[in-house]
């Protein structure tokens, strides 16, 4: 059996929103409180959540297979040091340390560079 790993060559971030950690906590608690399931990631001193654009059209699928991934939006905040659980009232949200995942680590470094700017 042959297994081939082909990581994306490019991640296109359509919108990004930098917040304080407290603001991000409120946003996450609202989403989780309304039943949304989400995960948080951490690397480079940044905690973040992203949503992707599914390759649901032939053009997007062609780009996806060529290594281009689209992220609809990213919400992020500075958080250093890393903690495994973000406590928001009675809710506990696990945070994955993605420091050893080059693509996600690169995105975190890019977000850190952007700071609190919103696009």
C-alpha contacts under 8 A as a table, 3 or more apart, distances in Angstrom:
res1	aa1	res2	aa2	distance
6	X	67	X	7.79
7	X	67	X	7.04
7	X	103	X	7.99
8	X	11	X	7.00
8	X	67	X	4.32
8	X	68	X	5.89
8	X	69	X	6.56
8	X	103	X	7.78
9	X	67	X	4.89
9	X	68	X	6.07
10	X	67	X	6.29
10	X	68	X	4.86
10	X	69	X	6.23
11	X	68	X	5.96
11	X	69	X	4.83
11	X	70	X	5.81
11	X	71	X	7.01
12	X	68	X	7.31
12	X	69	X	6.15
12	X	70	X	4.77
12	X	71	X	5.97
13	X	16	X	6.99
13	X	70	X	6.20
13	X	71	X	4.87
13	X	72	X	6.40
13	X	73	X	6.46
13	X	74	X	7.39
14	X	70	X	7.30
14	X	71	X	6.13
14	X	72	X	5.29
14	X	73	X	5.94
15	X	71	X	7.92
15	X	72	X	6.29
15	X	73	X	4.54
15	X	74	X	6.35
15	X	118	X	7.70
15	X	119	X	5.37
16	X	73	X	5.43
16	X	74	X	4.62
16	X	75	X	5.94
16	X	76	X	7.79
16	X	118	X	5.79
16	X	119	X	5.45
17	X	73	X	7.76
17	X	74	X	6.21
17	X	75	X	4.90
17	X	76	X	6.36
17	X	116	X	7.22
17	X	117	X	6.73
17	X	118	X	4.55
17	X	119	X	6.43
18	X	75	X	6.11
18	X	76	X	5.09
18	X	77	X	5.74
18	X	111	X	7.96
18	X	114	X	7.97
18	X	115	X	6.31
18	X	116	X	4.24
18	X	117	X	5.76
18	X	118	X	5.88
19	X	22	X	7.97
19	X	23	X	5.94
19	X	24	X	6.03
19	X	75	X	7.41
19	X	76	X	6.08
19	X	77	X	5.02
19	X	78	X	7.94
19	X	116	X	5.93
20	X	23	X	5.22
20	X	24	X	6.26
20	X	77	X	5.35
20	X	78	X	6.88
20	X	116	X	7.97
21	X	24	X	5.04
21	X	25	X	6.12
21	X	77	X	5.20
21	X	78	X	6.42
21	X	79	X	6.81
22	X	25	X	5.03
22	X	26	X	6.40
23	X	26	X	5.16
23	X	27	X	6.29
24	X	27	X	5.05
24	X	28	X	6.07
24	X	75	X	7.45
24	X	76	X	6.99
24	X	77	X	6.63
25	X	28	X	5.14
25	X	29	X	6.05
25	X	86	X	7.97
25	X	88	X	6.42
26	X	29	X	5.12
26	X	30	X	6.24
26	X	88	X	7.76
27	X	30	X	5.21
27	X	31	X	6.37
28	X	31	X	5.13
28	X	32	X	6.05
29	X	32	X	5.14
29	X	33	X	5.70
29	X	88	X	6.54
29	X	91	X	7.62
30	X	33	X	5.01
30	X	34	X	6.24
31	X	34	X	5.28
31	X	35	X	6.68
31	X	36	X	5.41
31	X	37	X	7.81
32	X	35	X	5.14
32	X	36	X	4.92
32	X	37	X	6.19
32	X	38	X	7.34
33	X	36	X	7.27
38	X	49	X	7.63
39	X	49	X	6.51
39	X	93	X	7.46
39	X	94	X	7.05
39	X	95	X	6.86
39	X	96	X	7.80
40	X	47	X	6.59
40	X	48	X	5.61
40	X	49	X	5.06
40	X	93	X	7.55
40	X	94	X	6.82
40	X	95	X	4.87
40	X	96	X	6.30
41	X	47	X	5.52
41	X	48	X	5.25
41	X	49	X	6.32
41	X	95	X	5.38
41	X	96	X	4.78
41	X	97	X	6.05
41	X	98	X	6.27
42	X	45	X	6.87
42	X	46	X	5.52
42	X	47	X	4.36
42	X	48	X	6.32
42	X	82	X	7.03
42	X	95	X	6.57
42	X	96	X	6.00
42	X	97	X	4.91
42	X	98	X	5.79
42	X	99	X	7.07
42	X	108	X	7.51
43	X	46	X	5.52
43	X	47	X	6.79
43	X	97	X	6.13
43	X	98	X	5.68
43	X	99	X	4.78
43	X	104	X	7.63
43	X	105	X	5.57
43	X	108	X	5.80
43	X	109	X	7.70
44	X	99	X	7.05
44	X	105	X	6.76
44	X	108	X	5.95
44	X	109	X	5.85
44	X	112	X	7.52
45	X	78	X	5.82
45	X	79	X	5.23
45	X	80	X	4.80
45	X	81	X	6.61
45	X	82	X	7.08
45	X	108	X	7.91
45	X	112	X	7.72
46	X	76	X	6.66
46	X	77	X	5.73
46	X	78	X	4.54
46	X	79	X	5.30
46	X	80	X	7.22
46	X	108	X	5.98
46	X	109	X	7.89
46	X	111	X	7.60
46	X	112	X	6.53
47	X	76	X	5.60
47	X	77	X	5.56
47	X	78	X	6.23
47	X	79	X	5.93
47	X	95	X	7.90
47	X	108	X	7.88
48	X	74	X	6.76
48	X	75	X	5.55
48	X	76	X	4.18
48	X	77	X	6.60
48	X	108	X	7.68
49	X	74	X	5.66
49	X	75	X	5.35
49	X	76	X	6.49
50	X	71	X	6.78
50	X	72	X	7.42
50	X	73	X	5.69
50	X	74	X	4.32
50	X	75	X	6.44
51	X	71	X	5.72
51	X	72	X	5.51
51	X	73	X	5.68
51	X	74	X	6.72
52	X	69	X	7.86
52	X	70	X	5.92
52	X	71	X	4.12
52	X	72	X	5.17
52	X	73	X	7.35
53	X	69	X	7.85
53	X	70	X	5.45
53	X	71	X	5.63
53	X	72	X	5.59
54	X	60	X	7.94
54	X	70	X	7.90
55	X	58	X	7.60
55	X	59	X	7.97
55	X	60	X	4.72
55	X	61	X	4.73
55	X	64	X	6.60
56	X	60	X	6.53
56	X	61	X	6.67
57	X	60	X	5.27
57	X	61	X	6.09
58	X	61	X	5.08
58	X	62	X	6.12
59	X	62	X	5.13
59	X	63	X	6.36
60	X	63	X	5.10
60	X	64	X	5.98
61	X	64	X	4.87
61	X	65	X	6.07
62	X	65	X	5.28
62	X	66	X	6.23
63	X	66	X	4.96
63	X	67	X	6.42
63	X	68	X	5.30
63	X	69	X	7.50
64	X	67	X	5.21
64	X	68	X	4.85
64	X	69	X	5.64
65	X	68	X	7.25
71	X	74	X	7.34
76	X	111	X	7.51
77	X	116	X	7.89
78	X	112	X	7.48
79	X	82	X	6.65
82	X	97	X	7.56
83	X	86	X	7.09
83	X	95	X	7.13
84	X	94	X	5.82
84	X	95	X	5.18
84	X	96	X	6.94
84	X	97	X	7.83
85	X	92	X	6.07
85	X	93	X	5.51
85	X	94	X	4.55
85	X	95	X	5.72
86	X	92	X	5.67
86	X	93	X	5.05
86	X	94	X	6.30
86	X	95	X	6.91
87	X	90	X	7.06
87	X	91	X	5.86
87	X	92	X	4.64
87	X	93	X	6.45
88	X	91	X	5.10
88	X	92	X	6.25
88	X	93	X	7.77
97	X	100	X	7.79
98	X	101	X	5.30
98	X	104	X	6.42
98	X	105	X	6.41
99	X	102	X	7.24
99	X	104	X	7.42
99	X	105	X	5.31
100	X	105	X	7.13
101	X	104	X	5.66
101	X	105	X	5.88
102	X	105	X	5.04
102	X	106	X	5.97
103	X	106	X	5.15
103	X	107	X	6.34
104	X	107	X	5.01
104	X	108	X	6.21
105	X	108	X	5.08
105	X	109	X	6.28
106	X	109	X	5.11
106	X	110	X	6.19
107	X	110	X	4.97
107	X	111	X	6.14
108	X	111	X	5.03
108	X	112	X	6.08
109	X	112	X	5.02
109	X	113	X	6.29
110	X	113	X	5.14
110	X	114	X	6.44
111	X	114	X	4.96
111	X	115	X	6.38
112	X	115	X	5.21
114	X	117	X	5.94
